């Protein structure tokens, strides 16, 4: 998600790399599966895309985030969206 405003960051702390949706109340990062599933449902409802496309979009995004680059999870080991699919999905959101 674009983290542009203080309320987008965990506890409003713009020095943190995590957003409010991916962080537990104690500041720890939620599991890959929990984040992945939340964002898949978000993309399906917000853009009307299929389950399969939503999963590929979320994988593409998460695999490029610093936390998931440094913290491998099998949750992300499948196909990803193309750059075009990713751009189209984002254009429907923001």
ZIFENKA-V585719 format. One record per residue. N is the residue number from 1. OMEGA is omega in whole degrees, -180 to 180 (* if undefined). Layout:
{{N/OMEGA} {N/OMEGA}}
This chain:
{{1/176} {2/179} {3/-173} {4/-177} {5/-179} {6/-178} {7/177} {8/-176} {9/176} {10/-176} {11/177} {12/-177} {13/-176} {14/176} {15/-180} {16/179} {17/-175} {18/-180} {19/-178} {20/-177} {21/-175} {22/-174} {23/174} {24/-179} {25/-179} {26/179} {27/178} {28/179} {29/176} {30/179} {31/179} {32/-178} {33/-180} {34/179} {35/-179} {36/-178} {37/179} {38/-178} {39/176} {40/179} {41/178} {42/-179} {43/179} {44/-177} {45/-176} {46/-176} {47/179} {48/-179} {49/-179} {50/176} {51/-177} {52/180} {53/178} {54/179} {55/-179} {56/178} {57/-179} {58/178} {59/-180} {60/-178} {61/-176} {62/-179} {63/179} {64/180} {65/-177} {66/-178} {67/-176} {68/172} {69/-178} {70/-175} {71/-177} {72/172} {73/179} {74/178} {75/-175} {76/-175} {77/178} {78/-178} {79/177} {80/178} {81/172} {82/177} {83/-180} {84/179} {85/-180} {86/-179} {87/179} {88/-180} {89/-180} {90/-179} {91/178} {92/-175} {93/-173} {94/*}}
